[in-house]
Amino acid sequence: MISFNVPAYTGAEDKYLKEALVSQKLSGDGPFSKKCQAWFQENLPAYKTLITPSCTAALELAALLIDIQPGDEVIMPSYTFVSTANAFVLRGAKIIFVDIRPDTMNIDENLIEAAITPKTRAIVPVHYAGVGCQMDKIMAVAERHDLYVIEDAAQGMMSSYEGRHLGTIGHLGAFSFHETKNYTSGGEGGLLIINDERFSERAEVIREKGTNRSQFFHGMVDKYQWIEVGSSYLASEMQTAYLWGQLEHVNAINNARIASWDFYLHRLQPLADTGRIKLPFIPEGCTHNAHMFYIKTSGLEERSALIDYLKEKQISAAFHYVPLHTAKAGQRFGLFHGEDRYTTLESERLVRLPIWYGLTPEAQDEVVRAVNEFYM
Ligand SMILES: *Cc1c(COP(=O)(O)O)cnc(C)c1O
């Protein structure tokens, strides 16, 4: 059986997990959390980064930081994971969905401005498959209308847009270290990226349950207390010790994934040339991290048949998001602005092939052969 995903594991995690275990410091903001944060701050680079228990938590923290109030509107694509919307729905916002571009499955940057109303507070671009949205245009629209931009870069670690790391371009950004992403902190985890220093101090308060505990530990106040609404958005040392083992091999993981991605692209090109399938597109100015390799079939029926066929051949493939505006909660909390020209149509065509750190060319060859057989 060729798995669809296997969590990244380098072997370096063991010793750091052991180190964390015997250190008797397991809760948040310990040595491994600090090392990971410093690594991201230096290498992305970013003004400040905070390790969180998940990307979901980082997005929730971002929604608190920009003070989303009931009735505020937040613009995002409908083709995304539920957490992108939930983070703002939790604060009472109304979600305004905008159509995607069929080539990248990212929000169509040219449709955002028309969806802005006096209630709009933020734009949340999602960098699907680790391929950057057109951030220059999005930032310009945000600036014109005085809006915040929060990048859902859950899939975007090691990807860039015009030379800048995804997640570091908007006011705030978020990564995921869930086991399905390129790098994991032992199953669950995330990162909030703070690119605007205005948010720095309050971010630490909110993630420390609304207390000024962090200032207390830095000797800036003589006792700590509850100063505003907050939650617990800290990751344990077991998570960050695991992540540290992955950061040590950050390029090995990235290079291996890119080699797998290129293998698929090259080997499936003939099938694309005959018009049977469509292959992913990387816009100029974007470097990507091979988070995902997908092909597009002619539609829902062919996609289901292909996934079933691959399953018979012991190959696990998957489709992706059911557009949020068509889901029960999406209808309750959101509204699709304009025409759904591509979101539903393109989402129904997409099939994701196995890609993970350690996937062998032999296994990939099997996948390619099975896809070709299906279309024969
Ligand atoms: C994975 C993912 C999330 C959620 O990440 P968690 O770390 O599981 O909370 C959010 N948005 C997108 C686009 C994702 O792919």
The ligand as an SDF file (V2000), in Angstrom:
LIG
                    3D

 15 15  0  0  0  0  0  0  0  0999 V2000
   -3.7210   22.4940    7.8220 C   0  0  0  0  0  0  0  0  0  0  0  0
   -4.3760   23.8120    7.5830 C   0  0  0  0  0  0  0  0  0  0  0  0
   -4.9050   24.5770    8.6380 C   0  0  0  0  0  0  0  0  0  0  0  0
   -5.0010   24.0710   10.0420 C   0  0  0  0  0  0  0  0  0  0  0  0
   -3.8000   23.7050   10.5990 O   0  0  0  0  0  0  0  0  0  0  0  0
   -3.7960   23.0030   12.0440 P   0  0  0  0  0  0  0  0  0  0  0  0
   -2.3540   23.1150   12.4350 O   0  0  0  0  0  0  0  0  0  0  0  0
   -4.2430   21.5980   11.8320 O   0  0  0  0  0  0  0  0  0  0  0  0
   -4.6750   23.7580   12.9370 O   0  0  0  0  0  0  0  0  0  0  0  0
   -5.4260   25.8110    8.3430 C   0  0  0  0  0  0  0  0  0  0  0  0
   -5.4510   26.2920    7.0780 N   0  0  0  0  0  0  0  0  0  0  0  0
   -4.9690   25.5850    6.0460 C   0  0  0  0  0  0  0  0  0  0  0  0
   -5.0060   26.1720    4.6770 C   0  0  0  0  0  0  0  0  0  0  0  0
   -4.4330   24.3190    6.2610 C   0  0  0  0  0  0  0  0  0  0  0  0
   -3.9750   23.6100    5.2300 O   0  0  0  0  0  0  0  0  0  0  0  0
  1  2  1  0
  2  3  1  0
  2 14  2  0
  3  4  1  0
  3 10  2  0
  4  5  1  0
  5  6  1  0
  6  7  2  0
  6  8  1  0
  6  9  1  0
 10 11  1  0
 11 12  2  0
 12 13  1  0
 12 14  1  0
 14 15  1  0
M  END
$$$$
